[in-house]
């Protein structure tokens, strides 16, 4: 059984905890909270290999804790960069078990336009 949620469904508590327990995933979230960074930049800033960073980015994207963006370069090319969307994770112990809430940044208009433009 995969711990990757379906695109249209919220992740389970187990999936979120599995992602957040990983030190590289947490480091990616911290680094991309203020600055959009590419996978190469994330690898350079950490002791993680590029393949490790890419695997963690896939897991973070699957639970919508990071968002992919395009960063234009002066030479006419572009880079794929990542931005953390997680604002808050709340865990509560209720009489019938644990519940949690994820508060994420909403996609802004510029992100929506870039995504739509990329689909054309």
KETIGU-415858 format. One record per residue (C-alpha): residue number from 1; x, y, z. Coordinates in nm, 2 decimals, padded with zeros to 4 digits. Each point is the difference from the previous one (the first is absolute). Layout:
(NUM (X Y Z)) ...
This chain:
(1 (00.00 00.00 00.00)) (2 (00.14 00.34 -00.10)) (3 (00.02 00.29 00.25)) (4 (-00.06 00.24 -00.29)) (5 (-00.35 00.15 00.01)) (6 (-00.23 00.03 -00.30)) (7 (00.03 00.34 -00.16)) (8 (-00.35 00.11 00.10)) (9 (00.00 -00.14 00.36)) (10 (00.16 00.13 00.32)) (11 (00.29 -00.21 00.13)) (12 (-00.04 -00.22 00.30)) (13 (00.16 00.09 00.33)) (14 (00.24 -00.29 -00.04)) (15 (00.11 00.13 -00.34)) (16 (00.05 00.36 00.13)) (17 (00.20 -00.13 00.30)) (18 (00.20 -00.23 -00.23)) (19 (00.10 00.30 -00.22)) (20 (00.07 00.24 00.29)) (21 (00.21 -00.25 00.20)) (22 (00.26 00.01 -00.27)) (23 (00.28 00.25 00.07)) (24 (00.06 00.08 -00.37)) (25 (-00.37 00.07 -00.06)) (26 (00.00 00.23 00.30)) (27 (00.31 00.17 -00.12)) (28 (-00.15 00.05 -00.34)) (29 (-00.31 00.16 00.15)) (30 (00.21 00.23 00.21)) (31 (00.22 00.11 -00.29)) (32 (-00.29 00.06 -00.24)) (33 (-00.22 00.18 00.25)) (34 (00.16 00.34 -00.09)) (35 (00.18 -00.06 -00.33)) (36 (-00.11 -00.21 -00.31)) (37 (00.29 -00.24 -00.06)) (38 (00.08 -00.26 -00.26)) (39 (00.08 -00.36 00.08)) (40 (00.37 00.07 -00.08)) (41 (00.00 00.30 00.24)) (42 (-00.16 -00.21 00.27)) (43 (00.26 -00.27 -00.05)) (44 (00.28 00.25 00.02)) (45 (-00.14 00.15 00.33)) (46 (-00.03 -00.34 00.16)) (47 (00.21 -00.32 00.04)) (48 (-00.26 -00.18 -00.22)) (49 (00.06 -00.13 -00.35)) (50 (-00.20 00.14 -00.28)) (51 (-00.19 -00.33 -00.03)) (52 (-00.09 00.01 00.37)) (53 (-00.13 00.36 -00.03)) (54 (-00.20 -00.10 -00.31)) (55 (-00.16 -00.29 00.19)) (56 (-00.09 00.22 00.29)) (57 (-00.14 00.27 -00.23)) (58 (-00.23 -00.27 -00.16)) (59 (-00.13 -00.10 00.35)) (60 (-00.05 00.36 00.10)) (61 (-00.18 00.08 -00.32)) (62 (-00.22 -00.31 00.04)) (63 (-00.14 00.14 00.33)) (64 (00.00 00.36 -00.14)) (65 (00.26 00.13 00.25)) (66 (00.21 00.15 -00.28)) (67 (-00.10 00.15 -00.33)) (68 (00.19 00.01 -00.33)) (69 (00.07 00.33 -00.17)) (70 (00.19 00.11 -00.31)) (71 (00.28 00.26 00.04)) (72 (00.10 00.17 -00.32)) (73 (00.37 00.06 -00.06)) (74 (00.17 00.28 -00.19)) (75 (00.12 -00.24 -00.27)) (76 (-00.36 -00.08 -00.10)) (77 (-00.02 -00.34 00.17)) (78 (-00.17 -00.07 00.33)) (79 (00.05 -00.19 00.32)) (80 (-00.25 -00.21 00.19)) (81 (00.00 00.12 00.36)) (82 (-00.20 -00.11 00.30)) (83 (-00.18 00.20 00.27)) (84 (-00.13 -00.13 00.33)) (85 (-00.38 00.03 00.04)) (86 (-00.02 -00.12 00.36)) (87 (-00.09 00.27 00.24)) (88 (-00.12 -00.21 00.30)) (89 (-00.04 -00.36 00.10)) (90 (-00.22 -00.06 00.30)) (91 (-00.03 -00.33 00.18)) (92 (-00.28 -00.06 00.26)) (93 (-00.08 -00.29 00.22)) (94 (-00.38 -00.04 00.00)) (95 (-00.20 -00.26 00.20)) (96 (-00.02 -00.22 -00.31)) (97 (00.36 00.04 -00.11)) (98 (00.24 00.25 -00.17)) (99 (-00.12 00.26 -00.24)) (100 (00.20 00.25 -00.19)) (101 (-00.02 00.31 -00.21)) (102 (00.23 00.12 -00.28)) (103 (-00.01 00.37 -00.08)) (104 (00.16 00.08 -00.33)) (105 (00.07 00.31 -00.20)) (106 (-00.25 00.04 -00.28)) (107 (00.12 00.00 -00.36)) (108 (00.03 00.37 -00.11)) (109 (-00.12 00.14 -00.33)) (110 (00.35 00.01 -00.14)) (111 (00.04 -00.38 00.07)) (112 (-00.34 -00.07 -00.16)) (113 (00.09 00.20 -00.31)) (114 (00.34 -00.17 -00.03)) (115 (-00.17 -00.34 00.03)) (116 (-00.26 00.08 -00.25)) (117 (00.25 00.14 -00.25)) (118 (00.22 -00.31 00.04)) (119 (-00.30 -00.22 -00.09)) (120 (-00.04 00.17 -00.33)) 
